[in-house]
Amino acid sequence: MARQAETSFASSEQRVGAGGRRLAYIDGMRGVSAAYVVLFHMYQFANARFAGTPPTWWKASTVFNYGDCGVAVFIVVSGYCLMLPVVANEGLELKGGRRRFALRRLRRLGPGYVAALVGSSILILLVPSLRHRSGTTWDASLPAFGVGTIVAHVLLVYNWSRTWRYEIDTPMWTVALEVQIYAVFVFGLLPLWRRTIGRRPNVVVVGACALVTVVLMAVGLSWAQPWMLLLFALGMCAAEASARPVGWMRGHVDLLVLAALAATVVTFSLERRFLHSYDSVVFVREVVVGIAAALLLLALRQASPADGRLTLRIGAALSTRPLTWLGEISYSLYLVHFPIIGAIALTWVYGGRFGVPENFALIVVVGGAVSLAGAAAFHRLFERSYLSPRQSAIAGT
């Protein structure tokens, strides 16, 4: 059965890779990342206000305390998906040029972003407890209706302000980040890649992004997580390497994937012992996770039943329908879950004066169900409705 699943996944992967269509396991990676970010926020809300003392076994729940890593995976996958069609083109040109690229991105992200802004604002107006500070994770979203906040959200620059960064809908800061990275991709990274062909363009681009990261961190902007550009570049490099055989992986695909996973676990386990500032912890953690995600994407394209059976099983698991469905609605889920969970926690869960495990269970069951239903409807109304039939079929890419 396992052998059949591996063979089926390998042949399916080859078909979609050759046809330029979406790779199911990429949707699965998005689905896992989105679900983990949601669980992270549920964990934060559950721990913000509770009765009694948490039981000893609750310490194991810290496994949900790395939600920022879900964002890191999203950024790597974004770089990978945007670079794949570019490397398939001999001239390394964007399909349809810059203008059509911008229009595709606008249709993909714009309607959902605007709808989420409006929807979150309406929910804040309708639910009184969302308009006041509560000593919980929700406080980062307030104040929601300052002039500066609104203007910064319209201009998509709010992620560069400590004041505006998380207001209205906290997870939404990454939408502005993604749009800014698109601009750098089109006007900076791709031209640099083309100019350095034959001189290791992958090394040059990663080096340039690393330099930008170091400079921005040196001037005190570590809180803005400038290394996300570096993670995007790692995704680009994984896409370029996926288009050809990679000699250094031959015979070691599973070993390299296991090493990347082990490095991630070790980083999570030891980061607090050696790193003392929050920004440095997040930096190291997200870069390690980003490298692991890029390596996994590359390994999934290089693996075969003879070299990479474990990797193929991971790909098959990521390609299952529940995870690919989550991946399909991941953008909508990412946009809508936070105000929904906040409203449920503040208006109902905290009023029961439950212990932290009970808080978490209620938020997961009720908040999860409402968030998934809301995200599915949101996806249908504000994502699929604005895409052409072909774009709907390859929306992830």
Buried (B, 14 or more C-beta within 10 A) or exposed (E): EEEEBBBEBBEBBEEBBEEEEBBBBBBBBBBBBBBBBBBBBBBBBBBBBBEEEBEEEBEEBEEBEBBBBBBBBBBBBBBBBBBBBBBEEEEBBBEEEEEEBBEBBBBBBBBBBEBBBEBBBEBBEEBEBBEEEBEBBBBEBBBBEBEEBBEBBEEBBBBBBEEBBBBBBBBBBBBBBBBBBBEBBBEBBBEBBEEBEEEEBBEBBBBBBBEBBEEBBEEEBBEBBBBBBBBBBBBBBBBBBBBEEBEEBEEBBBBBBEEBBEBBEEBBEEBEEEBEEEBBBBBBBBBBBBBBBBBBBBBBBBBBEEBBBBBBBBBBBBBEEEBBBBBBBBBBBBBBBBBBBBBBBBEBBBEEEBBBBBBBBBBBEBBBEBBBEBBBEBBEBBBBEBBEEEBEEBBBB
